[in-house]
Amino acid sequence: MIDITFDMFSDTPEGKDPDTWSPTLRKYHQILWNKRLPNGTMFSLDLETRQLLHHRSQLGEFYLSSDCIGHTYSRTKSISDIVNQIPLSEIDSFYKLCSTIGSYIIYPCKRIDNKMTFNGARGTNRKIKDRFDLTLECIRLFYQNEKSPLSETIERYKSYFKLFDNFQGYVDFFLLQDLVSSDYSSIKYLIPFKDFDSPALPCNVEEYITYKDNTTKFISQRNERILKSIQ
């Protein structure tokens, strides 16, 4: 039903993004997240909207798109000198793992008040830079009623995040347990994190290797969780 080794680029038109164009990725998302919410209500997802997933019930109506949560940053100019010091074979292997289902999640994608979507905000915010661990910290802080660099964006989509009741509900629903502490009180950061004023991207080769190794571990563990969840 789900192949955790499947490369989402393999059925994506050349030059396109799997988040939008991979039919396998879209189907895998429907299979995985079409399940009961923490409150017991079924979160039914349909494929009636082109390139998106859709839910409509008494809970509300949500249009959802895929987003990759594992990035090699191999095309990021600001750290290209760092990444270029890593053997190409290691970057290729890392990129391939970041193209499997364990490296993808869904977010609400319908613009509200013509402002940036959640996907867009986390990608362009200089304090987040598309890092999923920092994104997850922002989500954790939302459930704690605390501020973060993504507070304004999350607040626009709070009806979606409230579907999961609390941070533990969100983490368990999307099989993210390996990136949080056992009591769900903190994030296992991919590189050491002091605060959101610190650089979001690795500052040297050692930090990049730490980021790569921790991301590899997390995606591999999540792939295994995904496999067990459908057995």
C-alpha positions in Angstrom: 0.0 0.0 0.0 2.8 2.4 0.9 6.5 2.0 -0.2 8.7 3.9 2.3 11.6 3.8 -0.2 9.6 5.3 -3.1 11.2 8.4 -4.6 8.5 11.0 -5.0 10.5 12.6 -7.9 10.2 9.4 -9.9 6.6 10.1 -10.9 6.9 13.9 -10.9 7.4 15.7 -14.3 10.9 16.9 -14.7 11.5 20.3 -13.2 8.3 20.1 -11.1 7.7 19.8 -7.4 6.5 16.5 -6.0 4.4 18.4 -3.4 2.2 19.5 -6.3 2.8 17.0 -9.1 3.5 13.5 -7.6 0.3 11.4 -7.7 1.9 8.8 -5.5 2.7 11.4 -2.8 -0.9 12.8 -2.9 -2.3 9.3 -2.6 0.0 8.4 0.3 -1.1 11.5 2.2 -4.7 10.5 1.7 -4.0 7.0 3.0 -2.0 8.1 6.0 -4.0 11.1 7.3 -7.5 9.9 6.5 -8.0 8.7 10.1 -9.6 9.7 13.4 -8.5 12.9 15.1 -7.7 12.9 18.9 -11.4 13.7 19.6 -12.5 10.5 17.8 -13.9 12.4 14.7 -12.9 11.0 11.3 -10.7 13.3 9.4 -11.8 12.3 5.9 -9.7 13.4 3.0 -10.8 13.4 -0.6 -9.0 14.0 -3.9 -11.7 16.0 -5.5 -9.6 19.2 -5.7 -6.8 19.0 -8.2 -3.4 18.6 -6.7 -4.7 19.1 -3.1 -6.4 17.1 -0.4 -9.8 18.3 0.9 -11.8 17.9 4.1 -15.3 19.1 4.8 -17.5 18.2 7.8 -19.0 19.8 10.9 -15.4 20.5 11.9 -15.0 22.9 9.0 -13.6 22.9 5.5 -9.9 22.6 4.8 -7.8 22.5 1.7 -4.4 20.9 2.3 -1.2 20.7 0.4 1.9 18.7 0.8 5.2 20.1 2.1 8.6 18.6 2.3 10.1 18.6 5.8 13.6 17.4 5.0 15.9 19.6 3.1 19.6 19.2 2.0 20.0 23.0 1.4 22.3 22.0 -1.5 20.9 24.8 -3.6 21.0 27.4 -0.9 23.6 30.0 -1.9 24.2 31.3 1.6 25.7 27.9 2.7 26.8 26.5 -0.6 30.5 26.8 0.5 29.6 24.5 3.4 27.6 22.0 1.5 30.2 21.7 -1.2 32.7 20.4 1.4 30.5 17.3 1.9 31.1 14.4 -0.5 28.6 14.4 -3.3 27.6 10.8 -2.7 26.5 11.7 0.8 24.4 14.6 -0.4 22.8 12.4 -3.1 22.0 9.8 -0.5 20.6 12.4 1.8 18.5 13.9 -1.0 17.1 10.6 -1.9 15.9 9.9 1.7 14.4 13.4 1.8 12.3 12.3 -1.2 10.6 9.5 0.6 7.2 9.7 2.3 8.8 10.1 5.8 9.9 13.5 4.7 6.5 14.9 3.8 3.5 16.4 5.8 0.4 18.4 4.9 -0.6 21.9 5.9 -3.6 24.1 5.2 -3.0 26.0 2.0 -6.0 28.2 1.3 -5.0 31.8 1.5 -6.7 33.8 4.2 -7.1 37.6 3.7 -4.7 37.2 0.8 -1.8 36.6 3.1 0.9 34.0 2.9 0.1 30.4 3.5 1.7 28.3 6.3 4.0 26.6 3.8 5.1 29.9 2.3 5.6 31.6 5.7 7.9 28.9 7.1 9.9 28.8 4.0 10.5 32.5 3.7 10.8 33.5 7.4 14.5 34.1 8.0 14.2 32.8 11.5 12.9 29.4 10.3 14.3 28.9 6.8 12.2 25.8 6.1 13.7 23.9 9.0 11.0 21.5 10.3 12.3 21.3 13.9 12.0 25.1 14.2 8.6 24.9 12.6 7.5 22.3 15.1 8.8 24.5 17.9 6.5 27.3 16.6 3.6 24.9 16.6 4.4 23.7 20.1 4.5 27.3 21.3 1.1 27.9 19.7 -0.4 25.2 21.8 1.3 26.7 24.9 -0.2 30.2 24.0 3.3 31.5 23.5 4.7 33.7 20.7 7.0 32.5 17.9 8.1 33.8 14.5 5.2 32.0 12.9 2.5 33.1 15.5 0.7 35.4 13.1 0.5 32.7 10.4 -0.5 29.9 12.8 -3.2 32.1 14.3 -4.8 32.5 10.8 -5.0 28.8 10.6 -5.8 28.1 14.2 -9.1 26.3 13.3 -6.9 23.6 11.6 -4.4 23.3 14.4 -7.2 23.1 17.0 -8.4 19.9 15.3 -5.6 18.1 17.1 -6.5 19.4 20.6 -3.0 19.9 21.8 0.7 19.5 20.8 0.8 15.8 21.7 -2.3 15.2 19.6 -0.6 17.0 16.6 2.6 15.1 17.0 0.9 11.7 17.4 -1.4 12.3 14.5 1.4 13.0 12.1 3.9 10.5 13.6 6.4 13.0 14.7 7.3 11.4 18.0 11.0 11.0 17.2 11.5 14.7 17.0 10.1 15.5 20.5 11.0 14.5 24.0 9.1 11.6 25.6 6.9 14.0 27.6 6.3 16.2 24.5 7.6 19.3 26.3 10.5 20.0 24.0 11.9 19.5 20.5 14.9 17.4 19.6 16.6 20.1 17.5 18.4 19.1 14.4 21.3 21.4 15.3 21.8 23.1 18.7 19.2 25.8 19.2 19.4 28.8 21.6 16.7 31.0 20.4 15.1 32.3 17.2 17.7 35.1 16.9 20.4 32.5 16.2 21.2 31.6 12.6 18.6 29.1 11.3 21.0 27.4 8.9 24.2 25.5 9.7 27.2 27.9 10.1 30.0 25.4 9.4 30.7 21.9 8.1 30.4 20.4 11.6 27.0 21.8 12.1 25.8 20.8 8.6 27.0 17.2 9.3 25.1 17.2 12.6 22.0 18.6 10.8 22.3 16.0 8.0 22.8 13.1 10.4 19.9 14.1 12.7 17.6 14.7 9.8 18.5 11.3 8.3 17.8 9.6 11.6 14.4 11.4 12.0 13.2 10.7 8.5 14.3 7.0 8.7 12.5 6.6 12.1 9.3 8.3 10.7 9.3 6.0 7.7 9.3 3.1 10.1 6.5 4.6 12.1 4.5 5.1 8.8 5.1 1.5 7.8 3.9 0.2 11.2 0.8 2.5 11.2 -0.6 0.9 8.1 0.1 -2.8 9.0 
